Structures are given as structure tokens and as C-alpha cells.
Amino acid sequence: MLELAGVSVSYGKRRALEDVSLTVIPGEIVALLGANGSGKSTTLRAISGLVRPSRGRIVYDGRDITTWAPDAIVAAGVGHVPEGREIFHEFTVLENLLVGGHTAPARAVATRLERALDIFSALRERQRQPAGTLSGGEQQMLAIARALMAAPRLLLLDEPSLGLAPRLAREIFRVIERINAHGVTVVLVEQNARRALKVAARGYVLETGRVVMTGPSSALAADPRVRAAYLGE
């Protein structure tokens, strides 16, 4: 479904990604692990067209999308939930969801809305509530639900459990597994490496903009370097 081949990205003179290559198979959850500043978020931003690689190719569903605009990438079936949620605080929950579905055919909006509210039942009774008054966990649910309104086949999630209480974090991961079970492929950036490796089939470890390890999640979770650096063991 997705291939990055030798992708490099710079912010001015600072190189954020250096020759990053990875693949994502349809139906997988793939975790991207690494310390802050390792290039995880930049990788997602490159896939969704928010930053332009200086080198390399990004191929999604057999099409080279390296130079595509973000709206074209969304229309092709890629959803992106950024770190920090970035919901519209002054909009209601319903208005945020409708913004997420603005590219959908009119006849599909109601069906997608009902599906999103079915997955995130806590949002159903808050549809008329300003999004900025939601709890942190509810705002994260709204951010993911908004991305689902575009009916993505590939969903990019950047730190979905960041700042959440353990109970809410567990709920977010259950939702991610449910979304994946409904056929959505997921690329997951997550500081909670232990939990990310439990839900993902495979993982990549980034350090200073480079992929330094990759493999099945079980192998990464058992690797002494990963255990020492990311699992606190």
C-alpha cells in the first residue's frame, strides 16, 4: 500500500530525514518508534504532503505521490491525525466532523457520521458542544473521528495517547485496533513503545532521521536495545 524509498527531508539547513525507506502492507498496523526529534512526525508529514522530500519517492497504492498536494493525498485515501490533535476548538463536535467529511459525496456524509459516532459513542451526546470544552481524551477521539470522515484506507496517527490518563490511553488503542479490523491500514507514531508494539504487526525504529532497526513487533520488543531505550528495561 505504501512505500518510502530513500526519502530525505530538510527544514532549512537541518536534515530531519535521511534516506528513509519503509513499506506498509494493506491491513497492517505499523509502528514508528524513536526518541523526540528522531523524524517520526516528519515521516508522517512527508507521506501526507505537508512537507516535500528533497530526495526519494513516496508511492501510495501504486502511485507516486511525492509531489502531490495534501488535499489530493487525502482524496486518494490517506488520513492524518497530527500530534496535538489540532481540532477546531471554537467549532462544535459536529462541525469538526463535517469539516473532516467535506470531500465526501453528500449522500455519504450521514453514513460516515453515524459510523464515526458509533465508534466514538462518547461524542454522540456532545455533538452540539464546542470542541474546546471536551476533555483531552474526547478531543483525541474527535481528531481521529474527523479523519475517519474522509473514509481513509491508510490512517496516519501521531502520538494518539500523548497526555492521556492510562485508562483513556487504553481506550484509544482499543479503538485503533477496531478501526484496523474494519480494513483501515494504520501507521502509528507512539511514545508508548510497549503498547504500540502490542497492537502493531511490525515496527521501524528511527534515530536522528534514519531507520536503524526494523522487524516484527515481537522481535523488536525482545531486542535488548529496544528494551533498554524504549521499554525502560
C-alpha positions, 0 to 999 in steps of 0.5 A, a space after each residue: 500500500 505504501 512505500 518510502 524509498 530513500 526519502 530525505 527531508 530538510 527544514 532549512 539547513 537541518 536534515 530531519 530525514 535521511 534516506 528513509 525507506 519503509 513499506 506498509 502492507 494493506 491491513 497492517 498496523 505499523 509502528 514508528 518508534 524513536 526518541 523526540 526529534 528522531 523524524 517520526 512526525 516528519 515521516 508522517 508529514 512527508 507521506 501526507 504532503 505537508 512537507 516535500 522530500 528533497 530526495 526519494 519517492 513516496 508511492 501510495 497504492 501504486 502511485 507516486 505521490 511525492 509531489 502531490 498536494 495534501 488535499 489530493 493525498 487525502 482524496 486518494 485515501 490517506 488520513 492524518 491525525 497530527 500530534 496535538 490533535 489540532 481540532 477546531 476548538 471554537 467549532 462544535 463536535 459536529 462541525 469538526 466532523 463535517 469539516 473532516 467529511 467535506 470531500 465526501 459525496 453528500 449522500 455519504 456524509 450521514 453514513 460516515 457520521 453515524 459510523 464515526 459516532 458509533 465508534 466514538 459513542 462518547 461524542 454522540 451526546 456532545 455533538 452540539 458542544 464546542 470542541 474546546 470544552 471536551 476533555 483531552 481524551 474526547 478531543 483525541 477521539 474527535 481528531 481521529 473521528 474527523 479523519 475517519 470522515 474522509 473514509 481513509 484506507 491508510 490512517 496516519 496517527 501521531 502520538 494518539 495517547 500523548 497526555 492521556 490518563 492510562 485508562 483513556 490511553 487504553 481506550 484509544 488503542 482499543 479503538 485503533 485496533 477496531 478501526 484496523 479490523 474494519 480494513 483501515 491500514 494504520 501507521 502509528 507514531 507512539 511514545 508508548 513503545 510497549 503498547 504500540 508494539 502490542 497492537 502493531 504487526 511490525 515496527 521501524 525504529 528511527 534515530 536522528 532521521 534514519 531507520 536503524 532497526 526494523 522487524 516484527 513487533 515481537 522481535 523488536 520488543 525482545 531486542 535488548 536495545 529496544 528494551 533498554 531505550 524504549 521499554 525502560 528495561 
